[in-house]
């Protein structure tokens, strides 16, 4: 997927903070004074050059910047992924259609970056939850952002007193939970249903599985319908069939939305497919071109994030 110069996609999440094994209390995102919190740990890791997640030999993701704007009630974290082993970008001349590659030196690494916006207010839930927005960038998605933050916080254990009055250690676990904001029926009105995938445990009767790792069995059905009504009818037909068969445990679909984004949506066997909610990407436009990678927080993206935070609709 190519990154466009004047647009980005935002995905809404809740950043949930909980303690390991629910022992003790999780760290707060940010507190006044010298008390330990998530923001201060990120700031320290940036200073120590340890806010890094190594994926393979030279391929790494790091946090380059964190900025807290208390007056705007928002924290902004900038992530970067760079890999010197990645192929040099190739361009096409629109007039001649000839290809040419960027001049990539031995010390150069292709790089991409993504913003994470976090609202400072925490919701009153079983675990503190902050509204968060991740800039969707291919190769630098939620799983990598969460993994880096998880490793960073896991390395910073702290003490708590258990029910017996004994001192123990714990750490804070961050988890991004996508905010479901779109129904399947609405998405199909402007897009389409590409396929239905059924998943079940494999039938291994009579097979000695010692030394083998069984994988789930999958069946993919391509949907040949360009209309919302036709796609939902095909989906209902498959749901009725698996209701009789009983041996397919999971069903999911690949939805193409009106902005040409593709999303895999899990559907419960008993759910009304048209009303199933899923997490969708939101398109935001900028007046100035956006670079593929930056070490400066983008003001236009910040403005879009603030507007989304300010509107309670969709959260």
C-alpha positions as CSV (number, residue, x, y, z in Angstrom):
1,X,0.0,0.0,0.0
2,X,1.4,3.4,-1.0
3,X,1.4,6.3,1.4
4,X,-0.2,9.4,-0.1
5,X,1.3,12.8,0.3
6,X,-1.8,14.8,1.5
7,X,-3.8,12.2,3.4
8,X,-3.6,9.7,6.3
9,X,-5.9,7.3,7.9
10,X,-6.7,7.4,11.6
11,X,-7.8,4.5,13.7
12,X,-9.6,5.0,17.0
13,X,-8.5,2.9,20.0
14,X,-8.8,2.8,23.8
15,X,-5.4,2.6,25.5
16,X,-6.0,0.4,28.5
17,X,-3.4,0.2,31.3
18,X,-3.5,-2.7,33.7
19,X,-1.0,-4.3,36.0
20,X,0.6,-7.7,35.2
21,X,-1.8,-10.5,36.4
22,X,-3.8,-7.7,37.9
23,X,-1.5,-7.6,40.9
24,X,-1.1,-4.1,42.3
25,X,-2.2,-1.0,40.5
26,X,-1.1,0.0,37.0
27,X,0.9,3.2,36.5
28,X,-1.0,6.3,35.6
29,X,-0.4,7.7,32.1
30,X,0.8,11.0,33.7
31,X,0.8,12.4,37.3
32,X,2.2,15.6,38.8
33,X,5.4,15.5,40.8
34,X,8.1,12.9,40.8
35,X,5.8,9.8,41.0
36,X,6.5,7.2,38.4
37,X,4.2,7.2,35.4
38,X,4.1,6.0,31.8
39,X,5.0,9.3,30.2
40,X,8.1,9.7,32.4
41,X,9.3,6.2,31.5
42,X,8.9,6.9,27.8
43,X,10.8,10.2,28.2
44,X,13.6,8.4,30.1
45,X,13.8,5.6,27.5
46,X,14.1,8.2,24.7
47,X,17.0,10.0,26.6
48,X,18.7,6.6,27.1
49,X,18.1,5.5,23.6
50,X,16.4,2.4,24.8
51,X,12.9,3.1,23.4
52,X,13.5,0.5,20.7
53,X,12.0,-2.7,19.5
54,X,14.3,-4.8,17.2
55,X,12.3,-6.9,14.8
56,X,15.4,-8.5,13.1
57,X,19.0,-7.8,12.6
58,X,18.8,-4.1,11.4
59,X,15.1,-3.6,11.3
60,X,14.0,-1.6,14.3
61,X,11.1,0.5,15.6
62,X,11.8,3.3,18.0
63,X,10.1,6.2,19.8
64,X,11.7,9.4,18.7
65,X,9.6,12.0,20.4
66,X,6.9,12.4,23.0
67,X,5.3,15.7,23.7
68,X,2.7,16.4,26.3
69,X,0.4,19.4,25.8
70,X,-1.5,19.8,29.0
71,X,-3.5,22.8,27.9
72,X,-4.8,20.7,25.0
73,X,-5.1,17.6,27.2
74,X,-3.2,15.5,24.8
75,X,0.0,13.5,24.5
76,X,1.7,12.9,21.2
77,X,4.2,10.0,20.6
78,X,6.1,9.7,17.3
79,X,7.3,6.3,16.2
80,X,9.8,5.5,13.5
81,X,10.7,2.3,11.7
82,X,14.0,2.0,9.7
83,X,15.6,-0.9,7.9
84,X,18.9,-0.6,6.0
85,X,18.2,-3.9,4.3
86,X,14.9,-2.7,2.7
87,X,15.1,-2.2,-1.0
88,X,15.6,1.4,-2.3
89,X,12.4,3.1,-3.4
90,X,11.7,3.0,-7.1
91,X,10.0,5.8,-9.0
92,X,8.2,5.9,-12.4
93,X,8.5,8.9,-14.7
94,X,4.9,9.8,-15.6
95,X,5.8,10.9,-19.1
96,X,8.4,8.4,-20.2
97,X,7.2,5.5,-17.9
98,X,10.8,4.7,-17.2
99,X,11.8,3.5,-13.8
100,X,14.6,4.9,-11.6
101,X,15.7,4.0,-8.1
102,X,16.6,6.3,-5.3
103,X,20.3,6.7,-4.6
104,X,20.6,4.6,-1.4
105,X,24.1,4.6,0.2
106,X,25.5,1.9,2.5
107,X,24.7,3.9,5.6
108,X,21.1,4.7,4.5
109,X,18.0,3.0,5.8
110,X,14.5,3.4,4.4
111,X,12.3,4.9,7.1
112,X,8.7,5.5,7.9
113,X,7.0,7.2,10.9
114,X,3.6,7.3,12.6
115,X,1.9,9.4,15.2
116,X,0.1,8.2,18.3
117,X,-2.3,10.6,20.0
118,X,-3.5,10.0,23.5
119,X,-6.1,11.9,25.5
120,X,-4.9,12.6,29.0
121,X,-8.2,11.9,30.7
122,X,-8.8,8.3,31.7
123,X,-12.3,6.7,31.7
124,X,-13.6,5.2,34.8
125,X,-13.5,1.5,33.9
126,X,-12.2,-1.6,35.5
127,X,-8.8,-0.5,34.2
128,X,-7.8,3.1,33.3
129,X,-8.6,3.6,29.6
130,X,-7.5,6.6,27.5
131,X,-8.9,7.5,24.1
132,X,-6.2,7.1,21.5
133,X,-5.7,7.6,17.8
134,X,-3.1,5.7,15.8
135,X,-2.0,7.1,12.4
136,X,-2.3,4.0,10.2
137,X,1.0,3.5,8.3
138,X,1.8,0.2,6.5
139,X,4.6,-1.6,8.3
140,X,4.1,0.4,11.5
141,X,0.7,-0.5,12.9
142,X,-1.0,-1.1,16.2
143,X,0.7,-4.4,17.0
144,X,4.2,-2.9,16.7
145,X,3.3,0.2,18.7
146,X,1.8,-2.0,21.4
147,X,4.8,-4.4,21.5
148,X,7.3,-1.6,21.9
149,X,5.3,0.1,24.7
150,X,4.8,-3.3,26.4
151,X,8.5,-4.2,26.4
152,X,9.4,-0.7,27.6
153,X,7.0,-0.8,30.5
154,X,7.8,-4.5,31.4
155,X,11.4,-3.5,31.9
156,X,10.4,-1.0,34.6
157,X,9.0,-3.1,37.4
158,X,7.8,-1.4,40.7
159,X,6.8,-2.6,44.1
160,X,3.3,-3.1,45.5
161,X,2.0,-4.6,48.7
162,X,-0.1,-7.7,48.4
163,X,-3.1,-8.8,50.5
164,X,-0.7,-10.4,53.1
165,X,1.2,-7.2,53.5
166,X,4.2,-8.5,51.6
167,X,6.2,-6.5,49.1
168,X,6.0,-7.8,45.5
169,X,6.9,-6.6,42.0
170,X,4.7,-5.9,39.1
171,X,4.6,-3.8,35.9
172,X,2.1,-2.1,33.7
173,X,0.7,-3.7,30.5
174,X,-0.6,-1.4,27.8
175,X,-3.3,-2.7,25.4
176,X,-4.9,-1.0,22.4
177,X,-8.5,-1.9,21.9
178,X,-10.0,-0.8,18.6
179,X,-13.2,1.3,19.0
180,X,-16.0,-0.2,16.9
181,X,-17.5,2.6,15.0
182,X,-19.0,1.2,11.7
183,X,-21.7,-1.4,10.9
184,X,-21.1,-4.0,8.3
185,X,-24.3,-3.1,6.6
186,X,-23.3,0.6,6.3
187,X,-19.9,-0.3,5.0
188,X,-21.3,-2.5,2.3
189,X,-23.5,0.3,1.1
190,X,-20.4,2.1,-0.2
191,X,-18.0,-0.8,-0.6
192,X,-18.2,-4.5,-1.0
193,X,-17.7,-7.9,0.5
194,X,-14.7,-9.7,-1.0
195,X,-14.8,-13.0,0.7
196,X,-16.1,-15.1,3.6
197,X,-13.7,-17.3,5.5
198,X,-14.7,-20.2,7.8
199,X,-12.4,-21.6,10.4
200,X,-12.5,-24.8,12.4
201,X,-10.2,-27.1,14.3
202,X,-8.7,-29.8,12.0
203,X,-10.0,-33.4,12.0
204,X,-6.9,-35.4,13.1
205,X,-8.6,-38.6,14.1
206,X,-6.2,-41.5,13.6
207,X,-3.1,-39.2,13.2
208,X,-0.2,-39.4,15.7
209,X,0.4,-35.7,16.3
210,X,3.7,-36.1,18.2
211,X,6.2,-33.7,16.7
212,X,3.4,-31.9,14.7
213,X,1.7,-28.6,15.3
214,X,-1.9,-28.7,14.0
215,X,-3.2,-25.5,12.4
216,X,-6.8,-24.4,12.0
217,X,-8.6,-25.5,8.9
218,X,-9.8,-22.7,6.7
219,X,-12.3,-22.4,3.8
220,X,-12.5,-19.2,1.8
221,X,-15.6,-18.3,-0.3
222,X,-15.3,-15.5,-2.8
223,X,-18.5,-13.3,-2.9
224,X,-19.8,-12.4,-6.3
225,X,-22.1,-9.6,-5.6
226,X,-21.7,-5.8,-6.0
227,X,-24.7,-4.8,-4.0
228,X,-25.2,-4.5,-0.3
229,X,-28.4,-6.6,-0.4
230,X,-26.8,-9.3,-2.5
231,X,-23.7,-9.5,-0.3
232,X,-25.7,-9.8,2.9
233,X,-27.9,-12.4,1.3
234,X,-24.8,-14.5,0.5
235,X,-23.5,-14.0,4.0
236,X,-26.9,-15.1,5.5
237,X,-26.9,-18.2,3.2
238,X,-23.4,-19.2,4.5
239,X,-24.4,-18.5,8.1
240,X,-27.5,-20.7,7.7
241,X,-25.4,-23.5,6.3
242,X,-22.8,-23.5,9.1
243,X,-25.7,-23.4,11.6
244,X,-26.7,-26.8,10.3
245,X,-23.1,-28.1,9.9
246,X,-22.1,-27.1,13.4
247,X,-18.4,-27.9,12.9
248,X,-17.2,-24.4,11.7
249,X,-16.4,-22.4,14.9
250,X,-15.6,-19.0,13.4
251,X,-16.6,-16.9,10.5
252,X,-15.0,-13.7,9.2
253,X,-15.3,-11.5,6.2
254,X,-13.1,-9.2,4.2
255,X,-14.9,-5.9,3.7
256,X,-13.8,-3.2,1.2
257,X,-15.2,0.2,2.4
258,X,-16.1,3.1,0.2
259,X,-12.6,4.7,0.7
260,X,-11.0,1.5,-0.7
261,X,-9.8,0.3,2.6
262,X,-10.0,-3.4,3.4
263,X,-10.9,-4.7,6.9
264,X,-11.3,-8.3,8.2
265,X,-14.4,-8.5,10.4
266,X,-15.2,-11.3,12.8
267,X,-18.9,-12.3,12.8
268,X,-20.5,-14.3,15.6
269,X,-22.6,-17.2,14.3
270,X,-25.8,-15.9,16.1
271,X,-25.2,-12.2,15.2
272,X,-27.2,-10.1,12.8
273,X,-24.5,-9.6,10.1
274,X,-25.8,-6.2,9.0
275,X,-25.5,-4.8,12.6
276,X,-22.0,-6.2,13.3
277,X,-19.7,-3.4,14.4
278,X,-16.1,-3.2,13.3
279,X,-13.1,-0.8,13.6
280,X,-12.7,1.3,10.5
281,X,-10.1,3.7,9.4
282,X,-11.0,7.4,9.1
283,X,-9.5,9.5,6.2
284,X,-8.0,12.9,7.1
285,X,-6.7,15.3,4.6
286,X,-3.8,17.9,4.9
287,X,-3.1,21.0,3.0
288,X,0.7,20.6,3.1
289,X,2.4,17.4,1.8
290,X,3.3,14.8,4.4
291,X,6.6,13.1,4.3
292,X,6.9,9.3,4.5
293,X,9.0,9.8,7.6
294,X,9.5,12.8,10.0
295,X,11.0,13.6,13.3
296,X,8.7,16.6,13.8
297,X,5.2,16.3,15.0
298,X,2.8,17.4,12.3
299,X,0.5,20.3,13.2
300,X,-2.2,19.4,10.8
301,X,-2.5,15.8,12.0
302,X,-2.6,17.1,15.6
303,X,-5.5,19.4,14.7
304,X,-7.4,16.5,13.2
305,X,-6.8,14.4,16.3
306,X,-8.0,17.2,18.6
307,X,-11.2,17.5,16.6
308,X,-11.9,13.8,16.8
309,X,-11.2,13.8,20.6
310,X,-13.5,16.8,21.0
311,X,-16.5,15.1,19.3
312,X,-18.0,12.4,21.6
313,X,-19.7,10.8,18.6
314,X,-17.9,7.6,17.5
315,X,-16.3,6.9,21.0
